[in-house]
Amino acid sequence: MLDCVRRWAALGLGLALAACVGSGTVPESGATATLLPWHTPTLTPSPTHVEPTRQATVALGPSPTPLTHIVRAKETLLMIAAQYGVTLDALLALNPDVNPNLLSIGQALLIPGPGGEPITSLRPTATPIPLTFSGVTCLPTATEGLTCLTAVRNPSQVTLEGLSARFDLLDAEQKVLANAVGFAPLNLLPPGETMPLAVYFSPPAPPAVTARASSLTAFQANDLENRFRPLSIERGEESPGADGISWTVEGRILVAAEAAGPTARILVLAVGFGAQDEVVGFAVWESPQAIGPGEAVGFHITVLSLGSPIERVRLLAEGLAPSS
């Protein structure tokens, strides 16, 4: 059990936090999981709850087109800020949903105006979108750190992106001992779908009694036809582990023949659910090369559980168009 947890913390969480990219999301056919709180061996679980995003969320309707920069290969936030003559702080302030350490090719960034001031007139009108959060599972690591996992469901009728959440570790008096921001392993969250988020608290982890997750950002995804490629999932053999801690899935991702061009990058997210349809683990697979229209690529992905045994695995796939 401990070996599996170590591998999940080292591989699954690392892959998840490194996979904040934009691409067309294809859900596997089947029912969406109902979010329920699950057992944590270290902290008292927090209940399922619904809350609006704390920061601006794009209104569900037409909005002005802001001045943007499309991230290219090997670019950093500092390089982009210098290119437009703005400060790094101003760029970050206008893009609160962006993980500054994990830019993705093709990612769109809002650019501040002259003098580093936000272009408020170009920003979309914002309304909060209520998101359904599960409870939080936390498990100590061998190095005395702490890995925490939650899941969020999109109850709206539109595809969301830029999903992030704040994780708080609390003492018995509900005082915040530590917090960290978790980002979605995929960029897009389709209507009715569930997305896991995870964070790692470096050792020594504080002696928390409970943990909670609250929404920070979620934005309506726009320009999907130009930014993403249509995909489909062909699921193949599955190998559930005898102890329920691991689950391996093989299959193929097919790019639609009518796609406008090659798919520069494909990601497959495998989400493991427990007996009560609670999210217990996830992993991300990335294609090793670009895929053309009508072509397919095979994938092999293993999910390791952070908590209870895995009963089923659900797949989501995203295909990112090449940057212009």
N, C-alpha and C positions, 0 to 999 in steps of 0.2 A: 504493500500500500504506500509506504513512504517513498519508495523508489519511483512509483508512478506519479506521486504528487511532485516530487523533485523535477521529474522530466516535464510535467505540465507547466510548472512555474518557470522552468528554464526555456522551454520551447514554445508552448502554446501561448503564454502571455507575451513573450517577446515578439512572436510573429503577429499577434493581434495588435500590439501597439505600433508595429512597423508597417501596418497595412492600411493606413488612412489615406486611401486614394479614391479618385473619382472614376466611376465606370458604370455601365449599364447593368442593373441588377436583375437577375432572373431567378425567381423563387421556384423551388421544386414543387410539383403539384402535390396537394394534400392539405389537410386542415392545419390552421395556425395554432400553435400551442397556447393554452390558457395559462397566464402567469399566476403562480402561487408562491408564497414564502416557503423556503426550504430550511432544513436543519443545518446549523453550522456547529462544528465541534469545539469552537473556541469562544464565539461571541453570541449573545442573544440575537436571534434574527429579527430584522425589522419587517413590518407587514407590507403587503402590496398596497400601493397608493397611486393616486392620480394627481398630477400637478402640472401647471403650465411651465414653459421654459422661462428661466429667469431673465435672459438677455433677449434682444430683439429677434423675433421670428418672422420670416417673410409672410406677408398676408397671402391668403389663399385666393389669388386673383392677379390680374395684370399689374405690373409695376414697372417703373422706369428702369432703363438699363444703365447700371453704374459703369464708370471707367474702370476697366479691369486689366490685369496683366496675367497672361497664361504662362505658368511655370515651364521652363525648358530644362533639358538635361544639365545637371551639374550646377544649377543655379541655387543660391541660398537667399534667405530673407535679407541679409545684409547687402548682398550684391544687387538685389532688386530695389531696395531702399536707395542705394547710391545711384542707380540708374535713373531714378525719377527725382533725385535731389530732396528726399524726405528722410526723416529720422526713422530708425528702427522702431522706436517706441510708438511713433505715429502710425506706422504700418501695422504693428501688432494691435493697436487700439481699434483700428478700423476692421480688423479681421480676428475677432475674439474666438472664433471657432477653429482657427488654424493652429495645428501643433507646430511650433517653430523648429522643432528638431526633425520633423518628418514631412518635408515637402514632397509632393508627387508630381511627376511630369504630367502636364495638362491641367493641373489645378488652377482655378481662377482666384486671383487676389484683388480685392478692392484697393485702389490707389488713392492716397490722400491728396488734397489740393495743394496749391502753392503755400509754402511755409509750413507744410506738414499738417495743416488743418484738415479734418475730415470733410469730404464732399457731402454734407448732409442733404443737400437738395437732390442728390442722385441716389440716395439710399432708399430702398423700398419701404413703404409703410409697414409697420410691424404690428402683429397681433399675436398673443400667446397661443401655442398649440398644446393642448393637454396630452401628456404622455403617461402611459401606464408603466410604473416601475415595480419589479418584483422585490422581494426581500434581498438582503445582501448575505452572501456566504463568504466567510474569511477563514483562512487556514494558515497556520504558522509554517515557515520554511525551515530547512535544516540550518540556515544561517541566522535564525532568530528574526527574520523579517516577517512580513505578513502579505499574503496575496488575497485580494478581495474581488468578488465577482457579483454582478447584478445583470438584469436583463430588462430591456425596455420594449414596449409594443407601440406601434404606430396606429392609433385609432382613427386617424383622419382619412380623407379620400384622396390625398395627394402623396407623391413620393417625397421623402425628406432627405436632407443631407446635412453634413456638418454637425453630426450628433456628438455631444459631449455631456458628461455628468460629473458632479463633484461627489467624492466619497469622504465621509466624515467618520472618524473613530471617536466614540463618546465614552465618558466615564459613567458611574452610577447616577450622578446628578445631571446627566445629559450635557455636560460641558465638553466642547470639542477639544480633543487632545492632539489630533493631527488630521490633515486633509490632503487630498491629491485629486487631480483631474484625470478622468479616464476618457479615451476616445474610441469610437466605434472601429472595429477591424475592417469594415467595408464602409465606403462613403455613403451609399444609398440605402434607405430603409423604405421599402414599398409599403403601401397601405395594408394594414392587417398583419404585417410581418413582425417578427421578434428579433432583436439584435442584442448580443451580449456585450458588456463593457467590463473591463478589468483594470485594476491598478495594483502596483506593488509598493508597499511601505518598507523602506530600507531598515535594516537592523540598527539599533534595537527597537523593535516595535513597541509602542506605548501599551500599558496594561489596560486596554479598552474593555468595556463591558458589552457594548453593542456597536453596530455600524449602520450607516444609512447612506443612501444615494439620492441625489436630487438633480434635476435637469438644469443644465447650463445653456446649451444652444441646440437648435434644430431649425433648419431652413428649408423652404420649399425648393426642390430641385428644378432648375430651369434648363432650357436648351438641350434636352436629353438626346434629341436626334443627332445633333452635331458632335456632342461630347462622348457618346457611348455607342457601342456596337450591339446589335441584337444577338443573343446567345440562347442556346437550349442545353439542358443537362440530360445526358444519357447515363443513367445509373447502372453500375455493373455489380460485381461481386462484393459481398460484405462479410467481415470477419469479426463478430463480437467477441471480446475477451472472455475467458471462462469466469473471471472474477467480476466482470461487469465494469471494471475500471477503464478499459480501453475498447475502442471500436474503430475498425479500419474499413474505409469505403473506397472502391475503385470505380472508374467510369470514364466518360468522355465528355468534353465540352465542344459543341458544334457552333461555329459562326454561321449565321444565316447567309445563304447564297446572295440575297439581295442587299447585303451590307454595303455601305457606301465606300468602304475601303478596308485595309487590314486592321486587325485588332492588335494594338501595340502591347497590351498587357492584359492578362486574364487572371482573376483571383477566384478561388473557390473557398467559401466559408462553410465549415461543417460544425453544426451546433448539436451537442449532446443533451438529451432530455432524460430526466429521471422518471420514476414510476408515477409521480403526480404532475407530469408535464412541466416540471421545473427545469431550468437550464443548469446543468452541472459541469459543463466544460465546452471548449471550442478550440478549433485549430484552423489555420489558413494555409492554402496551397497556392503557389504562383507559377504561371507558365514560364518555361525557360526561354521562349522565343515568340516573335510576332506570328499571328495566325491570319491567313487570308480569307476572304469570303468563300463560303462553302467548304472550308477545311475544318478539321477536328484535331484536338489534342487530348491525350489521355492524362488522367490524374490519379493520384494515390495519396490518401490523407488519413491520418490516425488522430482520433480525439481521445484525450485522457481526462477522466473525471476529477473534479476538485472535491466532490462530496459523495453522494449516493451513487449506486450503480447506474450505468447508462442503459436505458430501455429502447431508445430509438435515436436516430441521427437525421437531422434536416439539413439540406444543402441550399445555399444561395451562391450565385455566380455573377461576376461583374466583368465587363469587357471595356477597356479604355481605348478610345481612338487616339491615333498619333497626334502629338502637339503640332500646331501650325508654325 
